[in-house]
């Protein structure tokens, strides 16, 4: 399906989740990072990337995704996503 429409955001996000299920966190985060850099950025990708990075104990990188994701969610008027990411950011503590 991606060959037919490589710009399909939902398919690309789904592919990232499949890579996560297969244990390929590198490919998963890479795909999610691409989704956060498109125009407009895909807000759920910020949160999923942060969760994956946190699982791998890459907390500083996870925080970066969350901060950027919160800002983007607010720009796009998605208060729910901004709130979820804010909660997850707070759960990671400070440092």
Biopython code that builds the backbone (N, CA, C, O; Angstrom):
import numpy as np
from Bio.PDB.StructureBuilder import StructureBuilder

atoms = [
    (1, "UNK", "N", (0.816, -1.193, 0.000)),
    (1, "UNK", "CA", (0.000, 0.000, 0.000)),
    (1, "UNK", "C", (0.865, 1.266, 0.000)),
    (1, "UNK", "O", (0.519, 2.266, -0.629)),
    (2, "UNK", "N", (1.996, 1.206, 0.715)),
    (2, "UNK", "CA", (2.877, 2.375, 0.733)),
    (2, "UNK", "C", (3.505, 2.638, -0.625)),
    (2, "UNK", "O", (3.816, 3.782, -0.957)),
    (3, "UNK", "N", (3.693, 1.590, -1.408)),
    (3, "UNK", "CA", (4.219, 1.794, -2.757)),
    (3, "UNK", "C", (3.241, 2.622, -3.581)),
    (3, "UNK", "O", (3.652, 3.444, -4.399)),
    (4, "UNK", "N", (1.947, 2.404, -3.362)),
    (4, "UNK", "CA", (0.919, 3.159, -4.089)),
    (4, "UNK", "C", (0.820, 4.599, -3.603)),
    (4, "UNK", "O", (0.554, 5.508, -4.389)),
    (5, "UNK", "N", (1.035, 4.804, -2.300)),
    (5, "UNK", "CA", (0.920, 6.146, -1.728)),
    (5, "UNK", "C", (1.937, 6.326, -0.604)),
    (5, "UNK", "O", (1.585, 6.219, 0.571)),
    (6, "UNK", "N", (3.199, 6.600, -0.955)),
    (6, "UNK", "CA", (4.251, 6.719, 0.056)),
    (6, "UNK", "C", (4.076, 7.897, 1.006)),
    (6, "UNK", "O", (4.762, 7.974, 2.025)),
    (7, "UNK", "N", (3.174, 8.805, 0.690)),
    (7, "UNK", "CA", (2.970, 9.952, 1.569)),
    (7, "UNK", "C", (1.838, 9.729, 2.580)),
    (7, "UNK", "O", (1.537, 10.628, 3.365)),
    (8, "UNK", "N", (1.217, 8.565, 2.573)),
    (8, "UNK", "CA", (0.111, 8.279, 3.480)),
    (8, "UNK", "C", (0.620, 8.228, 4.924)),
    (8, "UNK", "O", (1.331, 7.300, 5.310)),
    (9, "UNK", "N", (0.251, 9.219, 5.698)),
    (9, "UNK", "CA", (0.731, 9.369, 7.071)),
    (9, "UNK", "C", (0.329, 8.190, 7.944)),
    (9, "UNK", "O", (1.140, 7.670, 8.710)),
    (10, "UNK", "N", (-0.921, 7.773, 7.827)),
    (10, "UNK", "CA", (-1.386, 6.674, 8.665)),
    (10, "UNK", "C", (-0.644, 5.381, 8.348)),
    (10, "UNK", "O", (-0.288, 4.640, 9.265)),
    (11, "UNK", "N", (-0.404, 5.097, 7.078)),
    (11, "UNK", "CA", (0.336, 3.888, 6.712)),
    (11, "UNK", "C", (1.774, 3.944, 7.223)),
    (11, "UNK", "O", (2.311, 2.944, 7.701)),
    (12, "UNK", "N", (2.381, 5.100, 7.121)),
    (12, "UNK", "CA", (3.767, 5.257, 7.606)),
    (12, "UNK", "C", (3.827, 5.102, 9.126)),
    (12, "UNK", "O", (4.757, 4.491, 9.653)),
    (13, "UNK", "N", (2.848, 5.648, 9.820)),
    (13, "UNK", "CA", (2.779, 5.503, 11.274)),
    (13, "UNK", "C", (2.562, 4.024, 11.638)),
    (13, "UNK", "O", (3.193, 3.506, 12.560)),
    (14, "UNK", "N", (1.674, 3.362, 10.913)),
    (14, "UNK", "CA", (1.412, 1.940, 11.146)),
    (14, "UNK", "C", (2.653, 1.101, 10.909)),
    (14, "UNK", "O", (2.907, 0.144, 11.640)),
    (15, "UNK", "N", (3.424, 1.451, 9.898)),
    (15, "UNK", "CA", (4.663, 0.733, 9.621)),
    (15, "UNK", "C", (5.639, 0.888, 10.793)),
    (15, "UNK", "O", (6.294, -0.076, 11.189)),
    (16, "UNK", "N", (5.733, 2.082, 11.337)),
    (16, "UNK", "CA", (6.598, 2.307, 12.498)),
    (16, "UNK", "C", (6.177, 1.415, 13.664)),
    (16, "UNK", "O", (7.025, 0.850, 14.355)),
    (17, "UNK", "N", (4.869, 1.291, 13.881)),
    (17, "UNK", "CA", (4.376, 0.441, 14.969)),
    (17, "UNK", "C", (4.694, -1.027, 14.723)),
    (17, "UNK", "O", (4.982, -1.773, 15.659)),
    (18, "UNK", "N", (4.641, -1.437, 13.460)),
    (18, "UNK", "CA", (4.997, -2.821, 13.127)),
    (18, "UNK", "C", (6.482, -3.073, 13.408)),
    (18, "UNK", "O", (6.845, -4.124, 13.937)),
    (19, "UNK", "N", (7.330, -2.118, 13.056)),
    (19, "UNK", "CA", (8.757, -2.276, 13.358)),
    (19, "UNK", "C", (8.980, -2.366, 14.862)),
    (19, "UNK", "O", (9.842, -3.116, 15.319)),
    (20, "UNK", "N", (8.213, -1.613, 15.625)),
    (20, "UNK", "CA", (8.318, -1.689, 17.082)),
    (20, "UNK", "C", (7.962, -3.091, 17.552)),
    (20, "UNK", "O", (8.673, -3.671, 18.373)),
    (21, "UNK", "N", (6.855, -3.646, 17.031)),
    (21, "UNK", "CA", (6.422, -4.991, 17.420)),
    (21, "UNK", "C", (7.488, -6.030, 17.101)),
    (21, "UNK", "O", (7.659, -7.004, 17.834)),
    (22, "UNK", "N", (8.211, -5.812, 15.989)),
    (22, "UNK", "CA", (9.253, -6.748, 15.584)),
    (22, "UNK", "C", (10.552, -6.531, 16.344)),
    (22, "UNK", "O", (11.510, -7.286, 16.178)),
    (23, "UNK", "N", (10.582, -5.496, 17.179)),
    (23, "UNK", "CA", (11.773, -5.230, 17.980)),
    (23, "UNK", "C", (12.806, -4.359, 17.300)),
    (23, "UNK", "O", (13.916, -4.209, 17.812)),
    (24, "UNK", "N", (12.469, -3.783, 16.164)),
    (24, "UNK", "CA", (13.403, -2.913, 15.459)),
    (24, "UNK", "C", (13.118, -1.452, 15.827)),
    (24, "UNK", "O", (12.519, -0.698, 15.059)),
    (25, "UNK", "N", (13.566, -1.089, 17.020)),
    (25, "UNK", "CA", (13.287, 0.251, 17.538)),
    (25, "UNK", "C", (13.976, 1.331, 16.721)),
    (25, "UNK", "O", (13.469, 2.448, 16.620)),
    (26, "UNK", "N", (15.121, 1.014, 16.139)),
    (26, "UNK", "CA", (15.832, 2.006, 15.323)),
    (26, "UNK", "C", (14.970, 2.444, 14.141)),
    (26, "UNK", "O", (14.775, 3.638, 13.914)),
    (27, "UNK", "N", (14.457, 1.474, 13.395)),
    (27, "UNK", "CA", (13.610, 1.794, 12.238)),
    (27, "UNK", "C", (12.328, 2.481, 12.679)),
    (27, "UNK", "O", (11.847, 3.405, 12.023)),
    (28, "UNK", "N", (11.786, 2.024, 13.787)),
    (28, "UNK", "CA", (10.554, 2.613, 14.302)),
    (28, "UNK", "C", (10.763, 4.099, 14.580)),
    (28, "UNK", "O", (10.000, 4.931, 14.089)),
    (29, "UNK", "N", (11.773, 4.437, 15.350)),
    (29, "UNK", "CA", (12.019, 5.833, 15.715)),
    (29, "UNK", "C", (12.400, 6.656, 14.488)),
    (29, "UNK", "O", (12.017, 7.821, 14.377)),
    (30, "UNK", "N", (13.145, 6.061, 13.577)),
    (30, "UNK", "CA", (13.514, 6.771, 12.344)),
    (30, "UNK", "C", (12.265, 7.170, 11.549)),
    (30, "UNK", "O", (12.150, 8.303, 11.082)),
    (31, "UNK", "N", (11.345, 6.235, 11.406)),
    (31, "UNK", "CA", (10.099, 6.525, 10.679)),
    (31, "UNK", "C", (9.279, 7.580, 11.418)),
    (31, "UNK", "O", (8.729, 8.489, 10.797)),
    (32, "UNK", "N", (9.198, 7.462, 12.728)),
    (32, "UNK", "CA", (8.452, 8.437, 13.515)),
    (32, "UNK", "C", (9.089, 9.819, 13.412)),
    (32, "UNK", "O", (8.388, 10.826, 13.311)),
    (33, "UNK", "N", (10.414, 9.862, 13.439)),
    (33, "UNK", "CA", (11.122, 11.141, 13.304)),
    (33, "UNK", "C", (10.773, 11.788, 11.957)),
    (33, "UNK", "O", (10.542, 12.995, 11.882)),
    (34, "UNK", "N", (10.739, 10.986, 10.914)),
    (34, "UNK", "CA", (10.359, 11.516, 9.593)),
    (34, "UNK", "C", (8.955, 12.120, 9.627)),
    (34, "UNK", "O", (8.707, 13.170, 9.033)),
    (35, "UNK", "N", (8.049, 11.453, 10.321)),
    (35, "UNK", "CA", (6.674, 11.945, 10.406)),
    (35, "UNK", "C", (6.581, 13.254, 11.192)),
    (35, "UNK", "O", (5.695, 14.071, 10.939)),
    (36, "UNK", "N", (7.489, 13.451, 12.138)),
    (36, "UNK", "CA", (7.473, 14.699, 12.911)),
    (36, "UNK", "C", (8.064, 15.862, 12.125)),
    (36, "UNK", "O", (7.901, 17.022, 12.505)),
    (37, "UNK", "N", (8.751, 15.548, 11.028)),
    (37, "UNK", "CA", (9.402, 16.598, 10.248)),
    (37, "UNK", "C", (8.665, 16.930, 8.963)),
    (37, "UNK", "O", (9.112, 17.780, 8.192)),
    (38, "UNK", "N", (7.552, 16.276, 8.728)),
    (38, "UNK", "CA", (6.784, 16.594, 7.519)),
    (38, "UNK", "C", (5.968, 17.854, 7.757)),
    (38, "UNK", "O", (5.950, 18.393, 8.864)),
    (39, "UNK", "N", (5.299, 18.316, 6.721)),
    (39, "UNK", "CA", (4.493, 19.527, 6.840)),
    (39, "UNK", "C", (3.032, 19.206, 6.559)),
    (39, "UNK", "O", (2.705, 18.928, 5.406)),
    (40, "UNK", "N", (2.154, 19.227, 7.520)),
    (40, "UNK", "CA", (2.397, 19.518, 8.936)),
    (40, "UNK", "C", (2.926, 18.284, 9.664)),
    (40, "UNK", "O", (2.687, 17.157, 9.231)),
    (41, "UNK", "N", (3.637, 18.494, 10.757)),
    (41, "UNK", "CA", (4.121, 17.359, 11.539)),
    (41, "UNK", "C", (2.956, 16.505, 12.055)),
    (41, "UNK", "O", (1.888, 17.024, 12.378)),
    (42, "UNK", "N", (3.179, 15.209, 12.127)),
    (42, "UNK", "CA", (2.157, 14.279, 12.610)),
    (42, "UNK", "C", (2.303, 14.150, 14.124)),
    (42, "UNK", "O", (3.221, 13.487, 14.606)),
    (43, "UNK", "N", (1.421, 14.768, 14.858)),
    (43, "UNK", "CA", (1.533, 14.890, 16.314)),
    (43, "UNK", "C", (1.681, 13.546, 17.035)),
    (43, "UNK", "O", (2.539, 13.449, 17.912)),
    (44, "UNK", "N", (0.899, 12.498, 16.722)),
    (44, "UNK", "CA", (1.063, 11.242, 17.455)),
    (44, "UNK", "C", (2.473, 10.644, 17.354)),
    (44, "UNK", "O", (2.894, 9.889, 18.231)),
    (45, "UNK", "N", (3.187, 10.979, 16.298)),
    (45, "UNK", "CA", (4.537, 10.441, 16.122)),
    (45, "UNK", "C", (5.499, 10.951, 17.195)),
    (45, "UNK", "O", (6.419, 10.235, 17.591)),
    (46, "UNK", "N", (5.295, 12.170, 17.664)),
    (46, "UNK", "CA", (6.160, 12.703, 18.718)),
    (46, "UNK", "C", (6.036, 11.845, 19.983)),
    (46, "UNK", "O", (7.036, 11.455, 20.587)),
    (47, "UNK", "N", (4.803, 11.565, 20.363)),
    (47, "UNK", "CA", (4.549, 10.810, 21.587)),
    (47, "UNK", "C", (5.074, 9.386, 21.472)),
    (47, "UNK", "O", (5.721, 8.883, 22.391)),
    (48, "UNK", "N", (4.798, 8.737, 20.345)),
    (48, "UNK", "CA", (5.245, 7.358, 20.159)),
    (48, "UNK", "C", (6.770, 7.273, 20.132)),
    (48, "UNK", "O", (7.348, 6.347, 20.700)),
    (49, "UNK", "N", (7.420, 8.227, 19.480)),
    (49, "UNK", "CA", (8.881, 8.231, 19.450)),
    (49, "UNK", "C", (9.431, 8.385, 20.864)),
    (49, "UNK", "O", (10.375, 7.694, 21.247)),
    (50, "UNK", "N", (8.843, 9.287, 21.634)),
    (50, "UNK", "CA", (9.297, 9.503, 23.011)),
    (50, "UNK", "C", (9.122, 8.239, 23.852)),
    (50, "UNK", "O", (9.999, 7.889, 24.641)),
    (51, "UNK", "N", (7.994, 7.561, 23.684)),
    (51, "UNK", "CA", (7.765, 6.329, 24.434)),
    (51, "UNK", "C", (8.806, 5.268, 24.078)),
    (51, "UNK", "O", (9.323, 4.582, 24.959)),
    (52, "UNK", "N", (9.108, 5.137, 22.800)),
    (52, "UNK", "CA", (10.105, 4.159, 22.372)),
    (52, "UNK", "C", (11.475, 4.490, 22.923)),
    (52, "UNK", "O", (12.191, 3.607, 23.395)),
    (53, "UNK", "N", (11.840, 5.749, 22.866)),
    (53, "UNK", "CA", (13.144, 6.160, 23.377)),
    (53, "UNK", "C", (13.229, 5.973, 24.891)),
    (53, "UNK", "O", (14.267, 5.553, 25.404)),
    (54, "UNK", "N", (12.166, 6.275, 25.599)),
    (54, "UNK", "CA", (12.161, 6.103, 27.054)),
    (54, "UNK", "C", (12.334, 4.628, 27.426)),
    (54, "UNK", "O", (13.035, 4.303, 28.384)),
    (55, "UNK", "N", (11.695, 3.742, 26.664)),
    (55, "UNK", "CA", (11.850, 2.298, 26.914)),
    (55, "UNK", "C", (13.304, 1.877, 26.771)),
    (55, "UNK", "O", (13.763, 0.958, 27.450)),
    (56, "UNK", "N", (14.023, 2.553, 25.886)),
    (56, "UNK", "CA", (15.437, 2.223, 25.639)),
    (56, "UNK", "C", (16.362, 3.067, 26.518)),
    (56, "UNK", "O", (17.575, 3.096, 26.311)),
    (57, "UNK", "N", (15.773, 3.754, 27.500)),
    (57, "UNK", "CA", (16.509, 4.569, 28.461)),
    (57, "UNK", "C", (17.226, 5.752, 27.822)),
    (57, "UNK", "O", (18.248, 6.213, 28.332)),
    (58, "UNK", "N", (16.694, 6.240, 26.713)),
    (58, "UNK", "CA", (17.231, 7.434, 26.065)),
    (58, "UNK", "C", (16.337, 8.613, 26.446)),
    (58, "UNK", "O", (15.631, 9.191, 25.620)),
    (59, "UNK", "N", (16.403, 8.935, 27.723)),
    (59, "UNK", "CA", (15.470, 9.881, 28.324)),
    (59, "UNK", "C", (15.635, 11.293, 27.765)),
    (59, "UNK", "O", (14.637, 11.970, 27.518)),
    (60, "UNK", "N", (16.846, 11.745, 27.564)),
    (60, "UNK", "CA", (17.055, 13.105, 27.038)),
    (60, "UNK", "C", (16.423, 13.248, 25.657)),
    (60, "UNK", "O", (15.780, 14.258, 25.370)),
    (61, "UNK", "N", (16.601, 12.249, 24.808)),
    (61, "UNK", "CA", (15.998, 12.298, 23.472)),
    (61, "UNK", "C", (14.472, 12.228, 23.567)),
    (61, "UNK", "O", (13.768, 12.898, 22.812)),
    (62, "UNK", "N", (13.967, 11.419, 24.492)),
    (62, "UNK", "CA", (12.524, 11.318, 24.684)),
    (62, "UNK", "C", (11.957, 12.675, 25.100)),
    (62, "UNK", "O", (10.913, 13.095, 24.600)),
    (63, "UNK", "N", (12.641, 13.351, 26.007)),
    (63, "UNK", "CA", (12.180, 14.670, 26.444)),
    (63, "UNK", "C", (12.142, 15.659, 25.281)),
    (63, "UNK", "O", (11.217, 16.464, 25.175)),
    (64, "UNK", "N", (13.135, 15.596, 24.424)),
    (64, "UNK", "CA", (13.183, 16.502, 23.268)),
    (64, "UNK", "C", (11.962, 16.293, 22.383)),
    (64, "UNK", "O", (11.310, 17.257, 21.981)),
    (65, "UNK", "N", (11.651, 15.032, 22.077)),
    (65, "UNK", "CA", (10.464, 14.742, 21.266)),
    (65, "UNK", "C", (9.208, 15.254, 21.954)),
    (65, "UNK", "O", (8.325, 15.814, 21.304)),
    (66, "UNK", "N", (9.124, 15.065, 23.253)),
    (66, "UNK", "CA", (7.929, 15.488, 23.973)),
    (66, "UNK", "C", (7.777, 17.007, 23.963)),
    (66, "UNK", "O", (6.683, 17.516, 23.722)),
    (67, "UNK", "N", (8.848, 17.724, 24.219)),
    (67, "UNK", "CA", (8.762, 19.187, 24.217)),
    (67, "UNK", "C", (8.349, 19.716, 22.848)),
    (67, "UNK", "O", (7.495, 20.596, 22.739)),
    (68, "UNK", "N", (8.968, 19.166, 21.808)),
    (68, "UNK", "CA", (8.612, 19.589, 20.449)),
    (68, "UNK", "C", (7.175, 19.183, 20.118)),
    (68, "UNK", "O", (6.442, 19.933, 19.475)),
    (69, "UNK", "N", (6.787, 18.002, 20.560)),
    (69, "UNK", "CA", (5.436, 17.511, 20.302)),
    (69, "UNK", "C", (4.374, 18.331, 21.009)),
    (69, "UNK", "O", (3.308, 18.589, 20.450)),
    (70, "UNK", "N", (4.658, 18.740, 22.227)),
    (70, "UNK", "CA", (3.710, 19.572, 22.970)),
    (70, "UNK", "C", (3.499, 20.898, 22.241)),
    (70, "UNK", "O", (2.367, 21.354, 22.077)),
    (71, "UNK", "N", (4.589, 21.505, 21.810)),
    (71, "UNK", "CA", (4.482, 22.768, 21.065)),
    (71, "UNK", "C", (3.683, 22.590, 19.782)),
    (71, "UNK", "O", (2.821, 23.408, 19.461)),
    (72, "UNK", "N", (3.974, 21.516, 19.050)),
    (72, "UNK", "CA", (3.275, 21.284, 17.788)),
    (72, "UNK", "C", (1.804, 20.966, 18.025)),
    (72, "UNK", "O", (0.943, 21.438, 17.282)),
    (73, "UNK", "N", (1.511, 20.182, 19.036)),
    (73, "UNK", "CA", (0.114, 19.866, 19.344)),
    (73, "UNK", "C", (-0.657, 21.142, 19.656)),
    (73, "UNK", "O", (-1.791, 21.310, 19.209)),
    (74, "UNK", "N", (-0.056, 22.022, 20.404)),
    (74, "UNK", "CA", (-0.713, 23.298, 20.723)),
    (74, "UNK", "C", (-0.925, 24.125, 19.459)),
    (74, "UNK", "O", (-1.985, 24.724, 19.276)),
    (75, "UNK", "N", (0.088, 24.159, 18.581)),
    (75, "UNK", "CA", (-0.054, 24.897, 17.308)),
    (75, "UNK", "C", (-1.207, 24.358, 16.484)),
    (75, "UNK", "O", (-1.921, 25.111, 15.821)),
    (76, "UNK", "N", (-1.381, 23.033, 16.533)),
    (76, "UNK", "CA", (-2.437, 22.403, 15.747)),
    (76, "UNK", "C", (-3.776, 22.352, 16.493)),
    (76, "UNK", "O", (-4.761, 21.828, 15.972)),
    (77, "UNK", "N", (-3.805, 22.896, 17.703)),
    (77, "UNK", "CA", (-5.044, 22.939, 18.466)),
    (77, "UNK", "C", (-5.445, 21.616, 19.095)),
    (77, "UNK", "O", (-6.625, 21.390, 19.363)),
    (78, "UNK", "N", (-4.475, 20.739, 19.334)),
    (78, "UNK", "CA", (-4.752, 19.421, 19.904)),
    (78, "UNK", "C", (-4.374, 19.423, 21.392)),
    (78, "UNK", "O", (-3.306, 18.942, 21.773)),
    (79, "UNK", "N", (-5.257, 19.965, 22.212)),
    (79, "UNK", "CA", (-4.999, 20.075, 23.649)),
    (79, "UNK", "C", (-4.879, 18.700, 24.308)),
    (79, "UNK", "O", (-4.106, 18.526, 25.250)),
    (80, "UNK", "N", (-5.637, 17.730, 23.815)),
    (80, "UNK", "CA", (-5.584, 16.386, 24.399)),
    (80, "UNK", "C", (-4.182, 15.779, 24.242)),
    (80, "UNK", "O", (-3.608, 15.276, 25.208)),
    (81, "UNK", "N", (-3.643, 15.831, 23.039)),
    (81, "UNK", "CA", (-2.306, 15.283, 22.795)),
    (81, "UNK", "C", (-1.256, 16.052, 23.597)),
    (81, "UNK", "O", (-0.339, 15.453, 24.160)),
    (82, "UNK", "N", (-1.391, 17.378, 23.646)),
    (82, "UNK", "CA", (-0.440, 18.193, 24.418)),
    (82, "UNK", "C", (-0.484, 17.788, 25.887)),
    (82, "UNK", "O", (0.555, 17.704, 26.542)),
    (83, "UNK", "N", (-1.677, 17.538, 26.401)),
    (83, "UNK", "CA", (-1.819, 17.127, 27.795)),
    (83, "UNK", "C", (-1.203, 15.765, 28.068)),
    (83, "UNK", "O", (-0.511, 15.581, 29.070)),
    (84, "UNK", "N", (-1.452, 14.811, 27.180)),
    (84, "UNK", "CA", (-0.866, 13.478, 27.354)),
    (84, "UNK", "C", (0.656, 13.534, 27.336)),
    (84, "UNK", "O", (1.319, 12.904, 28.160)),
    (85, "UNK", "N", (1.199, 14.289, 26.396)),
    (85, "UNK", "CA", (2.658, 14.394, 26.325)),
    (85, "UNK", "C", (3.226, 15.135, 27.521)),
    (85, "UNK", "O", (4.310, 14.798, 27.997)),
    (86, "UNK", "N", (2.515, 16.137, 28.014)),
    (86, "UNK", "CA", (2.960, 16.859, 29.209)),
    (86, "UNK", "C", (3.010, 15.937, 30.412)),
    (86, "UNK", "O", (3.956, 15.989, 31.198)),
    (87, "UNK", "N", (2.001, 15.093, 30.560)),
    (87, "UNK", "CA", (1.975, 14.127, 31.659)),
    (87, "UNK", "C", (3.142, 13.139, 31.560)),
    (87, "UNK", "O", (3.794, 12.818, 32.554)),
    (88, "UNK", "N", (3.382, 12.675, 30.349)),
    (88, "UNK", "CA", (4.488, 11.708, 30.170)),
    (88, "UNK", "C", (5.821, 12.400, 30.438)),
    (88, "UNK", "O", (6.706, 11.810, 31.059)),
    (89, "UNK", "N", (5.976, 13.627, 29.984)),
    (89, "UNK", "CA", (7.200, 14.385, 30.236)),
    (89, "UNK", "C", (7.416, 14.527, 31.741)),
    (89, "UNK", "O", (8.530, 14.331, 32.227)),
    (90, "UNK", "N", (6.367, 14.864, 32.477)),
    (90, "UNK", "CA", (6.480, 15.002, 33.933)),
    (90, "UNK", "C", (6.849, 13.664, 34.586)),
    (90, "UNK", "O", (7.581, 13.631, 35.575)),
    (91, "UNK", "N", (6.342, 12.578, 34.031)),
    (91, "UNK", "CA", (6.640, 11.246, 34.619)),
    (91, "UNK", "C", (8.105, 10.858, 34.432)),
    (91, "UNK", "O", (8.620, 10.006, 35.155)),
    (92, "UNK", "N", (8.770, 11.476, 33.470)),
    (92, "UNK", "CA", (10.179, 11.171, 33.242)),
    (92, "UNK", "C", (11.084, 11.881, 34.242)),
    (92, "UNK", "O", (12.276, 11.583, 34.323)),
    (93, "UNK", "N", (10.524, 12.821, 35.002)),
    (93, "UNK", "CA", (11.308, 13.548, 35.993)),
    (93, "UNK", "C", (12.177, 14.584, 35.342)),
    (93, "UNK", "O", (12.124, 14.795, 34.130)),
    (94, "UNK", "N", (12.972, 15.223, 36.149)),
    (94, "UNK", "CA", (13.864, 16.261, 35.631)),
    (94, "UNK", "C", (15.301, 15.784, 35.679)),
    (94, "UNK", "O", (15.666, 14.919, 36.476)),
    (95, "UNK", "N", (16.088, 16.356, 34.824)),
    (95, "UNK", "CA", (17.531, 16.097, 34.784)),
    (95, "UNK", "C", (18.059, 16.503, 33.456)),
    (95, "UNK", "O", (19.256, 16.372, 33.201)),
]
sb = StructureBuilder()
sb.init_structure("model")
sb.init_model(0)
sb.init_chain("A")
sb.init_seg("    ")
for serial, (resi, resn, name, xyz) in enumerate(atoms, 1):
    if name == "N":
        sb.init_residue(resn, " ", resi, " ")
    sb.init_atom(name, np.array(xyz, "f"), 0.0, 1.0, " ", f" {name:<3s}", serial, name[0])
structure = sb.get_structure()
